[in-house]
């Protein structure tokens, strides 16, 4: 996501409001949402546009946030997209009583190279455990997987070196792969 190239000031020199940043980044966010939904099960009821709009509605409710940069907004949007997908999967799982949970293929900018489909709720549980161990590594996963950011963009967003983020990503992939496979054995 190319969120760092835009200036974060409106015409009046004040920080750009959520709506303005959303307009600037809409195409990038929709592309990320499309990628996320391609990894979901066939026939998923959410469409990319609806996913982006729902994430925007959640961000628009954060009236006290002053976005430091378009990248800051994009990082928050990644978190909002993640929460929308997880909430949708939970609602579906509840409605289906455990049948038909949303499944995601974790490949490409993935957590598990050439891995199997992974239940989104299983991934969410594993991410919560990772966050308890190392919040930054969990944030790297969120920005890469749910935000579609490159390793360089994640490094800039988190104000860390690229090598640190590459190491965090490699560790998180291995840790999540192990955690998810443990969950599958249970």
C-alpha positions in Angstrom: 0.0 0.0 0.0 1.5 3.3 -1.0 0.4 5.3 2.0 3.6 7.1 2.6 3.8 9.2 -0.5 0.8 11.6 0.2 1.0 14.6 2.4 -1.3 14.5 5.4 -2.5 18.1 5.4 -5.7 19.4 4.1 -6.0 22.7 2.1 -6.2 24.7 5.4 -2.9 23.2 6.7 -4.7 21.2 9.4 -4.4 17.4 9.7 -6.5 15.7 7.0 -9.7 14.3 8.4 -10.6 10.6 8.1 -12.9 11.1 5.1 -10.2 12.9 3.1 -7.6 10.2 3.9 -10.1 7.5 3.0 -10.6 9.2 -0.4 -6.9 9.3 -1.0 -6.3 5.7 0.0 -9.6 4.1 -1.1 -8.3 2.3 -4.2 -5.3 0.9 -2.2 -7.7 -0.3 0.6 -10.1 -1.8 -1.9 -7.2 -3.7 -3.5 -6.1 -5.0 -0.1 -9.7 -6.0 0.6 -10.0 -7.8 -2.7 -6.8 -9.7 -1.9 -8.1 -10.7 1.5 -11.4 -11.9 0.2 -9.7 -13.9 -2.6 -8.2 -15.9 0.3 -11.6 -16.5 1.9 -13.9 -19.4 1.1 -15.8 -19.4 -2.1 -19.1 -17.6 -2.0 -18.1 -15.2 0.8 -20.9 -12.8 1.4 -18.7 -9.8 1.9 -17.6 -7.9 -1.2 -14.4 -5.7 -1.2 -16.3 -2.5 -1.4 -18.5 -3.5 1.6 -15.4 -4.5 3.6 -13.7 -1.2 2.9 -16.9 0.8 3.7 -17.4 -1.1 7.0 -13.7 -0.5 8.0 -14.2 3.2 7.1 -17.3 3.4 9.3 -15.4 2.0 12.2 -12.5 4.5 11.6 -14.9 7.4 11.2 -16.2 6.7 14.8 -12.8 7.5 16.1 -13.4 11.3 16.4 -10.4 12.0 18.7 -7.8 10.5 16.4 -5.4 12.9 14.6 -3.9 10.9 11.8 -0.1 11.5 11.8 0.3 10.4 8.2 -1.5 8.5 5.5 0.6 5.5 6.6 -0.8 5.9 10.2 -4.3 5.9 8.7 -3.5 2.8 6.5 -2.2 0.9 9.6 -5.5 1.7 11.4 -7.4 0.6 8.4 -5.6 -2.7 8.4 -6.7 -3.2 12.0 -10.3 -2.3 11.1 -10.3 -4.7 8.1 -9.1 -7.4 10.4 -11.8 -6.7 12.9 -14.5 -6.6 10.2 -13.4 -10.0 8.8 -13.2 -11.6 12.3 -16.6 -10.2 13.4 -18.1 -11.5 10.2 -16.5 -14.9 10.6 -17.7 -15.1 14.2 -21.3 -14.1 13.3 -21.3 -16.7 10.5 -19.9 -19.4 12.8 -22.5 -18.6 15.4 -25.2 -18.7 12.8 -24.0 -22.0 11.4 -23.1 -23.4 14.9 -19.6 -24.1 13.8 -20.2 -25.2 10.3 -19.0 -23.2 7.3 -16.5 -21.0 9.1 -14.6 -18.6 6.9 -11.4 -20.2 5.7 -8.5 -18.3 4.4 -5.6 -19.6 2.2 -2.4 -18.2 3.7 -0.1 -17.9 0.7 1.4 -15.0 -1.3 1.9 -12.3 1.4 1.2 -15.2 3.6 1.8 -16.5 7.0 2.3 -20.1 5.8 4.0 -20.6 2.5 2.1 -23.2 0.4 0.0 -23.9 3.5 -3.5 -25.2 3.9 -6.6 -23.2 4.3 -6.7 -21.8 7.7 -9.9 -20.8 9.6 -9.9 -17.0 10.2 -11.0 -17.5 13.8 -8.1 -19.9 14.4 -5.8 -17.3 12.9 -7.3 -14.6 15.2 -6.8 -16.8 18.3 -3.2 -17.5 17.3 -2.6 -13.8 16.6 -4.0 -12.9 20.1 -1.6 -15.4 21.7 1.3 -14.0 19.6 0.3 -10.5 20.7 0.5 -11.6 24.3 4.1 -12.8 23.7 5.2 -10.1 21.4 2.9 -7.2 20.4 5.2 -5.9 17.7 5.4 -9.2 15.9 1.6 -9.5 15.9 1.4 -6.0 14.6 3.8 -6.9 11.7 1.4 -9.8 10.8 -1.6 -7.5 10.9 0.0 -4.8 8.7 1.4 -7.4 6.2 -1.5 -9.8 6.1 -4.5 -7.6 6.7 -3.0 -4.3 5.5 -1.2 -5.6 2.4 2.0 -3.6 3.3 5.4 -4.5 2.2 8.1 -5.2 4.7 9.6 -1.8 4.0 6.2 -0.1 4.6 5.8 -2.0 7.8 9.3 -0.9 8.9 8.4 2.7 8.2 5.1 2.5 9.9 6.5 0.9 13.0 9.7 3.1 12.9 12.0 0.1 12.9 14.7 -1.2 10.6 13.8 -3.4 7.7 16.0 -6.2 9.0 14.2 -6.1 12.3 10.8 -6.4 10.5 12.0 -9.1 8.2 13.1 -11.1 11.3 9.8 -10.4 13.1 7.9 -11.6 10.0 9.9 -14.8 9.7 9.5 -15.5 13.4 5.7 -14.7 13.3 5.2 -17.0 10.3 7.0 -19.9 12.0 5.3 -19.3 15.3 1.8 -19.0 13.7 2.4 -22.1 11.5 3.3 -24.1 14.7 0.4 -22.7 16.7 -2.1 -23.3 13.9 -0.9 -26.8 13.4 -1.1 -27.5 17.1 -4.7 -26.3 17.0 -5.5 -28.6 14.1 -4.1 -31.6 16.1 -6.5 -30.9 19.0 
